């Protein structure tokens, strides 16, 4: 299976992070182009891959996770401005026959990203 997928887990509440806006950008000729915008479901995932195998191309991408809006919706006591409002993750796709899964673990004060399976 190839393509690009992601999911978000909320470490503060111990649950998937639903209703988070994610933007996907592609770098071409030193300029960033917005490819897609999607919103996570109640399982913290997208209903379908961000990019299908046919849509993928080699190059540099960036996922921009809007976690500030998510944490504001939880009615938590948060500082203004937030410590983390958006989390940009830049990565490369070098193998079109491979599956790229980019999970994000979040809290209002930190995050972890890795290449999943």
Secondary structure, 3 states (H helix, E strand, C coil): CCEEEEEEEECCCCEECCCCEEEEEEEECCEEEEEEEEECCCCCECCCCCECCCCCCCEEEEEEECHHHHHHCCCCCCCCCCCCCCEEEEEEECCCCCEEEEEEEEECCEEEEEEEC
